[in-house]
């Protein structure tokens, strides 16, 4: 069982990667260091874009952006979920699935993922970089 779990668990969910970077190189917002205080507020792990692409068939990818943003561009086979007033009622049908939350920014995704975890959703993670990392990696479909 342990071997099958290690083969199906994306590495970015298990290991936080830290790197020394060139101070002159401009980083994307999702590559910036996160303070310990911020990490303490994040119940869900982050998933890298590489792991989302590699393991896409094993996830339920839920996009919490506004419907009009979702219509313009989205990750293939993702589902737009309305989170009006940060309510998580619409997520109940996905309980038990391996959920990846996509948002405009990680902080918005962590508000929702934290609520899901508090409601005993077991497999929840946040796409590190949200929609911006998807744009940069050319993994979006839509009219944009």
C-alpha positions in Angstrom: 0.0 0.0 0.0 2.8 2.4 0.9 4.4 2.0 -2.6 1.1 2.6 -4.4 0.5 5.8 -2.3 4.0 7.1 -3.1 3.4 6.5 -6.8 0.1 8.4 -6.8 1.0 11.3 -4.5 2.5 14.3 -6.3 5.9 15.2 -4.9 5.1 18.9 -4.4 2.4 17.9 -1.9 5.0 16.1 0.3 8.1 18.2 0.0 8.4 22.0 0.2 11.1 23.1 -2.1 13.4 25.9 -1.1 16.0 27.3 -3.4 18.6 30.0 -3.4 17.9 32.4 -6.2 19.7 35.1 -8.0 18.8 38.4 -6.2 18.8 40.1 -9.6 16.2 37.8 -11.0 12.6 38.9 -10.7 10.4 36.3 -9.1 6.7 35.6 -9.9 4.5 36.3 -6.9 4.0 32.5 -6.3 7.8 32.0 -6.1 8.3 34.6 -3.3 9.2 33.3 0.2 6.2 32.8 2.5 6.5 33.8 6.1 6.2 31.3 8.9 3.1 33.2 10.1 1.5 32.8 6.7 2.4 29.1 6.5 0.7 28.6 9.9 -2.6 29.9 8.4 -2.5 27.5 5.4 -4.0 24.1 6.3 -3.8 22.7 2.8 -0.6 21.9 0.9 0.2 23.6 -2.4 0.5 21.7 -5.6 3.0 22.7 -8.3 1.9 23.3 -11.9 4.1 20.4 -13.0 2.4 18.0 -10.6 -1.1 19.2 -11.7 -0.3 18.5 -15.3 1.3 15.1 -14.6 -1.4 13.9 -12.2 -4.4 15.8 -13.7 -6.5 12.6 -14.2 -6.4 11.9 -10.4 -7.8 15.3 -9.3 -11.1 17.1 -9.3 -9.9 20.6 -10.3 -12.2 23.3 -8.9 -11.9 26.9 -10.1 -13.3 29.4 -7.6 -12.9 32.5 -9.8 -16.0 34.4 -11.1 -17.9 32.6 -13.8 -17.1 35.2 -16.4 -13.4 34.8 -15.7 -13.7 31.0 -15.9 -15.5 31.3 -19.3 -12.6 33.3 -20.7 -9.9 30.9 -19.7 -9.7 27.7 -17.7 -7.8 24.6 -17.0 -9.1 21.7 -19.1 -11.8 19.7 -17.3 -11.9 22.1 -14.4 -15.2 22.9 -12.8 -16.3 26.4 -11.8 -17.7 26.5 -8.3 -19.5 29.5 -6.9 -18.1 30.7 -3.6 -20.4 33.6 -3.0 -19.6 35.0 0.5 -16.9 32.3 0.8 -19.6 29.7 1.3 -18.5 26.1 0.7 -22.0 24.5 0.3 -21.4 24.0 -3.4 -18.3 21.8 -2.6 -20.3 19.0 -0.8 -20.7 17.0 -4.0 -16.9 16.7 -4.3 -16.2 15.5 -0.8 -14.0 12.4 -0.9 -12.3 13.5 -4.2 -8.8 14.7 -4.5 -9.5 18.4 -4.8 -7.3 21.1 -6.3 -8.4 24.7 -5.8 -7.6 27.3 -8.5 -8.1 30.9 -7.7 -6.7 34.3 -8.8 -4.3 34.4 -5.8 -3.3 31.8 -3.2 -4.8 33.7 -0.3 -8.3 33.4 -1.8 -7.7 29.7 -2.3 -6.5 29.1 1.2 -9.7 30.8 2.7 -11.8 28.1 0.9 -9.4 25.2 1.4 -9.1 25.9 5.1 -13.0 25.9 5.4 -13.1 22.6 3.5 -10.5 21.0 5.8 -12.4 22.2 8.8 -15.5 20.5 7.4 -13.5 17.2 7.2 -12.7 17.2 3.5 -9.6 14.9 3.5 -7.9 15.6 0.2 -7.6 19.3 -0.5 -4.7 21.3 -2.0 -4.2 24.6 -3.6 -2.5 25.2 -7.0 0.5 27.3 -6.2 0.3 30.4 -8.4 -3.3 29.9 -9.2 -4.5 31.1 -12.6 -1.3 33.1 -13.2 0.9 30.0 -13.2 -1.5 28.3 -15.6 -1.3 31.3 -17.9 2.5 31.3 -17.8 2.6 27.5 -18.5 0.2 27.7 -21.5 -2.2 25.2 -19.8 -5.4 27.1 -20.3 -8.2 26.8 -22.8 -10.9 29.2 -23.6 -11.6 32.3 -25.6 -8.7 34.4 -24.2 
